[in-house]
Amino acid sequence: MTVVYHSYAAAEEIPVLPCVRKRKLFKYYNREAMAAVLAAAEILDGAQLPATTPFYYASAETETIPCFEEIFRKYPVRDRFDVAGYLAAAAPQSQFKMMRNMVPCFVSIENGLTGDNNVIIDSASALLYAAITAPGDGPVLLGAGYLHADSSVEAGFALARPDEFLGHPLLGTDAPAIAIFRP
């Protein structure tokens, strides 16, 4: 099993631009997308995998939602929180940055991945079970990201055969998905 893990502090620049081939999409990247695209590029460099390689990604609960911060600066919170009203006031570009499937979509687009895929909400166990039950007997690409409230970010990827995940110590636990990749 090959594993890549990166962690970036809140003010730390993520050097992803050399890995980005679809530059028009970069404006939609949040910090998690940047870290994930960079880590995926590193693990897939020279791997020569088929486009149909299964890819499963887990994103942590969102601790920071930049479009809400933008809206709250413009429109102070009233007596009640009106999600629909606030989202209507958010720029579409900001809304894209918080969609759950955007990070794995960018990873797939950048690497030409078209195989079986799934987006999981922050569960190491669910991510591992997805890998174990992946179609075929070739390698599986697993990834996880965690964008913290202070804008620090973690991203990890693993490339392995499904049977390499059998008996993993995080199966059946409530551990966050990024724990699979942390050193």
MOKA-V185656 format. One record per residue. N is the residue number from 1. RES is the residue in three letters. SS is DSSP state (H for helix, E for strand, C for the rest). D_FIRST is the distance of its C-alpha to the first C-alpha in Angstrom with 1 decimal. Layout:
N/RES/SS/D_FIRST
N/RES/SS/D_FIRST
This chain:
1/MET/C/0.0
2/THR/E/3.8
3/VAL/E/6.5
4/VAL/E/10.2
5/TYR/E/13.1
6/HIS/E/16.8
7/SER/E/20.0
8/TYR/E/23.5
9/ALA/C/26.8
10/ALA/C/29.5
11/ALA/C/31.4
12/GLU/C/28.6
13/GLU/C/28.3
14/ILE/C/25.0
15/PRO/C/25.0
16/VAL/C/23.8
17/LEU/H/26.8
18/PRO/H/25.6
19/CYS/H/22.7
20/VAL/C/25.2
21/ARG/C/26.7
22/LYS/C/28.6
23/ARG/H/30.8
24/LYS/H/33.1
25/LEU/H/30.5
26/PHE/H/29.8
27/LYS/H/32.8
28/TYR/H/31.1
29/TYR/C/28.0
30/ASN/C/27.9
31/ARG/H/26.0
32/GLU/H/23.0
33/ALA/H/23.0
34/MET/H/23.3
35/ALA/H/20.4
36/ALA/H/18.1
37/VAL/H/19.3
38/LEU/H/18.7
39/ALA/H/15.1
40/ALA/H/14.3
41/ALA/H/16.2
42/GLU/H/14.2
43/ILE/H/10.8
44/LEU/H/12.6
45/ASP/C/14.8
46/GLY/C/15.2
47/ALA/C/12.5
48/GLN/C/15.5
49/LEU/C/14.5
50/PRO/C/17.4
51/ALA/C/19.2
52/THR/C/18.8
53/THR/C/15.1
54/PRO/E/15.1
55/PHE/E/14.8
56/TYR/E/15.4
57/TYR/E/16.6
58/ALA/E/18.2
59/SER/E/21.0
60/ALA/C/22.8
61/GLU/C/26.5
62/THR/C/28.4
63/GLU/C/30.1
64/THR/C/31.8
65/ILE/C/33.5
66/PRO/H/35.1
67/CYS/H/37.4
68/PHE/H/39.0
69/GLU/H/39.6
70/GLU/H/41.3
71/ILE/H/43.4
72/PHE/H/44.5
73/ARG/H/45.8
74/LYS/H/47.9
75/TYR/C/48.9
76/PRO/C/49.1
77/VAL/C/48.2
78/ARG/C/51.2
79/ASP/C/52.1
80/ARG/C/49.3
81/PHE/C/45.8
82/ASP/C/45.9
83/VAL/H/42.5
84/ALA/H/43.9
85/GLY/H/46.4
86/TYR/H/43.9
87/LEU/H/41.4
88/ALA/H/44.3
89/ALA/H/45.1
90/ALA/C/41.6
91/ALA/C/40.9
92/PRO/H/38.7
93/GLN/H/36.3
94/SER/H/35.8
95/GLN/H/35.2
96/PHE/H/32.5
97/LYS/C/30.6
98/MET/C/30.4
99/MET/C/29.5
100/ARG/C/26.3
101/ASN/C/25.0
102/MET/H/25.8
103/VAL/H/22.6
104/PRO/H/20.3
105/CYS/H/23.2
106/PHE/H/23.2
107/VAL/H/19.5
108/SER/H/20.2
109/ILE/H/23.4
110/GLU/H/22.2
111/ASN/H/19.4
112/GLY/C/21.4
113/LEU/C/19.2
114/THR/C/21.6
115/GLY/C/19.6
116/ASP/C/19.5
117/ASN/E/19.1
118/ASN/E/20.2
119/VAL/E/21.1
120/ILE/E/20.9
121/ILE/E/23.0
122/ASP/C/21.1
123/SER/C/19.7
124/ALA/H/16.3
125/SER/H/17.3
126/ALA/H/18.4
127/LEU/H/15.3
128/LEU/H/13.2
129/TYR/H/16.0
130/ALA/H/16.0
131/ALA/H/12.5
132/ILE/H/13.4
133/THR/C/16.6
134/ALA/C/15.6
135/PRO/C/17.8
136/GLY/C/16.8
137/ASP/C/14.2
138/GLY/C/12.3
139/PRO/E/9.3
140/VAL/E/10.0
141/LEU/E/10.2
142/LEU/E/10.8
143/GLY/E/13.1
144/ALA/E/15.7
145/GLY/E/18.7
146/TYR/E/21.5
147/LEU/E/24.8
148/HIS/C/27.0
149/ALA/C/30.8
150/ASP/C/31.4
151/SER/C/29.4
152/SER/C/26.5
153/VAL/E/23.2
154/GLU/E/19.5
155/ALA/E/16.7
156/GLY/E/12.9
157/PHE/E/10.3
158/ALA/E/6.7
159/LEU/E/5.8
160/ALA/E/4.7
161/ARG/E/7.6
162/PRO/H/10.1
163/ASP/H/10.5
164/GLU/H/7.2
165/PHE/H/9.1
166/LEU/C/12.3
167/GLY/C/13.9
168/HIS/C/12.1
169/PRO/C/15.0
170/LEU/C/15.7
171/LEU/C/16.6
172/GLY/C/20.4
173/THR/C/20.9
174/ASP/C/22.5
175/ALA/C/20.1
176/PRO/C/19.7
177/ALA/H/16.6
178/ILE/H/16.0
179/ALA/H/15.5
180/ILE/H/12.0
181/PHE/C/11.2
182/ARG/C/14.1
183/PRO/C/13.8
